[in-house]
Amino acid sequence: MQIQESLASQLATYKAGFIGRAPAPRVAMMEAATSQLKSTGIESLALKVGDRAPSFSLPDAKGEQVSLNHLLEQGPVVAIFYRGGWCPYCNLELRAWQAHLAELNSLGATLVAISPQTPDNSLSTVEKNELAFNVLSDSDMAAAHGFGIAFTLPPELVDLYSSVGNNLPELNGNGQWVLPVPATFVIDRSGVIQFTHVEADYRERAEPGDVLAAIRGIGSH
């Protein structure tokens, strides 16, 4: 039986490779922007365990509406907020969850991945990563704001992303340079958050095994 590499290990490998090949000034600027975002306290301002999750209804990659309330009728929900299909760390996270999807479903839980990108761009993400779970579009950032994880990019990141072809206002169809902080929330059937992982450093994500353990802890109540 093949031992699956942890998501943390995959992310660390990619991070080391990027630092090794990217120009040092670019790496330094991105590190500074991450530190600046952490200093805003956004991690502590996000919704916490025990808070009620805000309801949302968002289009999936085919444009069909998916509502949190409907999903909760079936069991707990894992809501992952990611930056977009242009983010390699996000794609590693999404693929890791695809590998754990059968186990997640066996626990009676549903996974949804949410980003600001348009449904068309979400469809590209689904196809590229061969995902079998709902990928939702939060183009107006209502869900991200509701969970307390939306932030506006600083000018230096706007310039950087523009220079490498990541035109977020166009990709997200909202005219804004706004992203969610990568975050994972486990919501029980009553709509209460039972697990959170909110990380201003976009290179860090919740480990699927930890999330699955949290689901086992709450059962399907």
JORA-V330511 format. One record per residue. SS is DSSP state (alpha for helix, beta for strand, coil for the rest). PHI is phi as a letter, one per 20 degrees, with the letter a starting at -180 (none if undefined). D_LAST is the distance of its C-alpha to the last C-alpha in Angstrom with 1 decimal. Layout:
# JORA-V330511
ss->SS phi->PHI d_last->D_LAST
ss->SS phi->PHI d_last->D_LAST
This chain:
# JORA-V330511
ss->coil phi->none d_last->33.0
ss->coil phi->f d_last->33.2
ss->coil phi->e d_last->31.5
ss->coil phi->e d_last->29.8
ss->coil phi->f d_last->31.0
ss->coil phi->f d_last->28.5
ss->alpha phi->f d_last->28.0
ss->alpha phi->g d_last->29.5
ss->alpha phi->f d_last->32.6
ss->alpha phi->f d_last->33.0
ss->alpha phi->f d_last->32.8
ss->alpha phi->f d_last->35.3
ss->alpha phi->f d_last->37.7
ss->alpha phi->f d_last->37.8
ss->alpha phi->g d_last->38.2
ss->alpha phi->f d_last->41.1
ss->alpha phi->f d_last->42.7
ss->alpha phi->f d_last->42.6
ss->alpha phi->f d_last->44.1
ss->alpha phi->f d_last->46.8
ss->alpha phi->d d_last->47.9
ss->coil phi->e d_last->47.3
ss->coil phi->g d_last->50.1
ss->alpha phi->g d_last->49.8
ss->alpha phi->f d_last->50.0
ss->alpha phi->f d_last->47.1
ss->alpha phi->f d_last->44.9
ss->alpha phi->f d_last->46.0
ss->alpha phi->f d_last->45.3
ss->alpha phi->f d_last->41.8
ss->alpha phi->f d_last->41.1
ss->alpha phi->f d_last->42.5
ss->alpha phi->f d_last->40.3
ss->alpha phi->f d_last->37.2
ss->alpha phi->f d_last->38.3
ss->alpha phi->f d_last->39.1
ss->alpha phi->f d_last->35.6
ss->alpha phi->g d_last->34.1
ss->alpha phi->f d_last->36.5
ss->coil phi->f d_last->35.2
ss->coil phi->n d_last->32.0
ss->alpha phi->f d_last->29.8
ss->alpha phi->f d_last->27.3
ss->alpha phi->f d_last->26.8
ss->alpha phi->e d_last->26.8
ss->coil phi->f d_last->23.9
ss->coil phi->f d_last->20.4
ss->coil phi->c d_last->18.8
ss->coil phi->g d_last->15.6
ss->coil phi->n d_last->14.3
ss->coil phi->f d_last->16.1
ss->beta phi->e d_last->14.8
ss->coil phi->f d_last->15.5
ss->coil phi->f d_last->18.4
ss->coil phi->f d_last->18.1
ss->coil phi->b d_last->20.4
ss->beta phi->c d_last->22.1
ss->beta phi->c d_last->24.3
ss->beta phi->f d_last->26.6
ss->coil phi->e d_last->26.1
ss->coil phi->f d_last->29.2
ss->coil phi->d d_last->30.5
ss->coil phi->n d_last->30.2
ss->coil phi->e d_last->27.4
ss->beta phi->f d_last->24.9
ss->beta phi->c d_last->21.2
ss->beta phi->d d_last->18.9
ss->alpha phi->f d_last->15.8
ss->alpha phi->g d_last->14.5
ss->alpha phi->f d_last->15.2
ss->alpha phi->f d_last->13.5
ss->alpha phi->f d_last->10.2
ss->coil phi->f d_last->10.5
ss->coil phi->e d_last->10.5
ss->coil phi->q d_last->7.7
ss->coil phi->f d_last->7.9
ss->beta phi->c d_last->11.6
ss->beta phi->d d_last->14.3
ss->beta phi->d d_last->17.2
ss->beta phi->d d_last->20.5
ss->beta phi->d d_last->23.5
ss->coil phi->c d_last->26.8
ss->coil phi->f d_last->30.4
ss->coil phi->q d_last->31.7
ss->coil phi->f d_last->33.1
ss->coil phi->f d_last->36.3
ss->coil phi->e d_last->34.6
ss->alpha phi->f d_last->35.0
ss->alpha phi->f d_last->32.3
ss->alpha phi->f d_last->29.8
ss->alpha phi->f d_last->30.9
ss->alpha phi->f d_last->30.5
ss->alpha phi->f d_last->26.9
ss->alpha phi->f d_last->26.2
ss->alpha phi->f d_last->27.9
ss->alpha phi->f d_last->26.0
ss->alpha phi->f d_last->22.7
ss->alpha phi->g d_last->24.3
ss->alpha phi->f d_last->25.1
ss->coil phi->d d_last->21.5
ss->alpha phi->f d_last->20.1
ss->alpha phi->f d_last->20.0
ss->alpha phi->f d_last->18.0
ss->alpha phi->f d_last->15.5
ss->alpha phi->f d_last->15.2
ss->alpha phi->f d_last->15.0
ss->coil phi->e d_last->11.6
ss->coil phi->n d_last->10.5
ss->coil phi->d d_last->11.0
ss->beta phi->c d_last->13.8
ss->beta phi->d d_last->16.7
ss->beta phi->c d_last->19.0
ss->beta phi->d d_last->22.1
ss->beta phi->c d_last->23.8
ss->beta phi->b d_last->27.5
ss->coil phi->f d_last->30.2
ss->coil phi->f d_last->32.3
ss->coil phi->f d_last->33.2
ss->alpha phi->g d_last->31.7
ss->alpha phi->f d_last->34.9
ss->alpha phi->f d_last->34.6
ss->alpha phi->f d_last->30.9
ss->alpha phi->f d_last->32.2
ss->alpha phi->f d_last->34.7
ss->alpha phi->f d_last->32.1
ss->alpha phi->f d_last->30.0
ss->alpha phi->f d_last->33.3
ss->alpha phi->f d_last->34.6
ss->alpha phi->d d_last->31.6
ss->coil phi->l d_last->30.7
ss->coil phi->e d_last->27.1
ss->coil phi->d d_last->24.8
ss->coil phi->c d_last->22.0
ss->beta phi->f d_last->22.2
ss->beta phi->d d_last->24.6
ss->beta phi->d d_last->24.8
ss->beta phi->d d_last->27.7
ss->coil phi->d d_last->27.4
ss->coil phi->f d_last->31.1
ss->coil phi->e d_last->31.3
ss->coil phi->m d_last->29.1
ss->alpha phi->f d_last->27.0
ss->alpha phi->f d_last->23.7
ss->alpha phi->f d_last->25.3
ss->alpha phi->f d_last->26.8
ss->alpha phi->f d_last->23.5
ss->coil phi->e d_last->21.9
ss->coil phi->m d_last->25.2
ss->coil phi->c d_last->26.4
ss->beta phi->e d_last->29.4
ss->beta phi->b d_last->32.9
ss->beta phi->e d_last->36.5
ss->coil phi->f d_last->38.4
ss->coil phi->f d_last->41.6
ss->alpha phi->g d_last->44.9
ss->alpha phi->f d_last->45.6
ss->alpha phi->f d_last->42.5
ss->alpha phi->g d_last->43.3
ss->alpha phi->f d_last->46.7
ss->alpha phi->f d_last->45.4
ss->alpha phi->f d_last->42.8
ss->alpha phi->f d_last->45.5
ss->alpha phi->f d_last->48.0
ss->coil phi->d d_last->45.9
ss->coil phi->n d_last->44.9
ss->coil phi->e d_last->41.4
ss->coil phi->e d_last->42.0
ss->alpha phi->f d_last->38.6
ss->alpha phi->g d_last->39.6
ss->alpha phi->e d_last->40.6
ss->alpha phi->g d_last->37.8
ss->coil phi->e d_last->35.2
ss->coil phi->m d_last->37.3
ss->coil phi->c d_last->37.0
ss->coil phi->m d_last->40.2
ss->coil phi->c d_last->38.4
ss->coil phi->e d_last->38.5
ss->beta phi->c d_last->34.9
ss->beta phi->c d_last->32.1
ss->beta phi->e d_last->28.6
ss->coil phi->f d_last->28.3
ss->coil phi->g d_last->26.4
ss->beta phi->b d_last->22.8
ss->beta phi->c d_last->19.4
ss->beta phi->c d_last->16.1
ss->beta phi->d d_last->12.5
ss->beta phi->d d_last->10.4
ss->coil phi->f d_last->6.7
ss->coil phi->f d_last->5.8
ss->coil phi->e d_last->7.4
ss->coil phi->n d_last->10.3
ss->beta phi->e d_last->10.6
ss->beta phi->f d_last->12.3
ss->beta phi->d d_last->11.3
ss->beta phi->b d_last->14.4
ss->beta phi->c d_last->17.8
ss->beta phi->b d_last->21.1
ss->beta phi->c d_last->23.9
ss->coil phi->c d_last->27.3
ss->coil phi->f d_last->30.6
ss->coil phi->e d_last->32.3
ss->coil phi->f d_last->31.6
ss->coil phi->e d_last->32.4
ss->coil phi->d d_last->29.4
ss->coil phi->c d_last->25.9
ss->coil phi->f d_last->22.5
ss->coil phi->f d_last->22.8
ss->alpha phi->g d_last->20.5
ss->alpha phi->f d_last->20.0
ss->alpha phi->f d_last->18.8
ss->alpha phi->f d_last->16.2
ss->alpha phi->f d_last->15.1
ss->alpha phi->f d_last->14.9
ss->alpha phi->f d_last->12.7
ss->alpha phi->f d_last->10.1
ss->alpha phi->f d_last->10.6
ss->alpha phi->f d_last->10.2
ss->alpha phi->e d_last->6.7
ss->coil phi->m d_last->5.8
ss->coil phi->c d_last->3.8
ss->coil phi->f d_last->0.0
